[in-house]
């Protein structure tokens, strides 16, 4: 049984059809990278998966249970997932530890000592345990993004969504975040990532989805999509963002 199954998801904003009849399945432990040009519907799809946007049509099934679009159903859906955005969304007046424990104590009702232990464990997963007492302004952008990832992981989600988490980072900081993502992929975390980091997509994703005009234009394993694109749109996109031979081994 797929962990997540979307069927016929459509979403319109005014006259703009952001998503048009999108269907996909995600298996437990699968890493899916969503690529495409700006405005192709990538982030809207992620927000619909998480219930932050209500689809106009279509169904979302998680672990065999169909979730509707009522507020209570969307809240229940979000309990199974974590999401990390391009902007870190950390509370500047709270320590790294409290940024992580706040959701654990407030949303999950976890005892303070247990929440602090969970925060330390999540920070170890992103190599930042030594920053547990720091404040966001004392951290680099890459470190802040890793704290945001730790905050999502501390909630013990079964699926984590990443929306362009390296887009706001300087080039030298991107590597420290993608190394964390690579490790999570190796450890079997189920992940869906909207990304422009083609190196990560080629290394760690089992499935790449190319979106265009609010639809899934092509999808498949990295070697298939990048080695033999089936449409002119994907071929043009690859030429624009990956001008070197994509089949050549990457040493990142």
Secondary structure, DSSP 8 states (H G I E B T S, - for coil): --SEEEEEEEEEETTEEEEEEEEEEE-TT-EEEEE--TTSSHHHHHHHHHTSS--SEEEEEETTEEE-SSHHHHHHHHTTEEEE-SS----TTSBHHHHHHHHHHHTS---HHHHHHHHHHHHHHTT-GGGTT-BGGGS-HHHHHHHHHHHHHHTT-SEEEEESTTTTS-HHHHHHHHHHHHHHHHTT--EEEE---HHHHHHH-SEEEEEETTEEEEEE-HHHHHHS-SSHHHHHHHHHH--S-TTS----
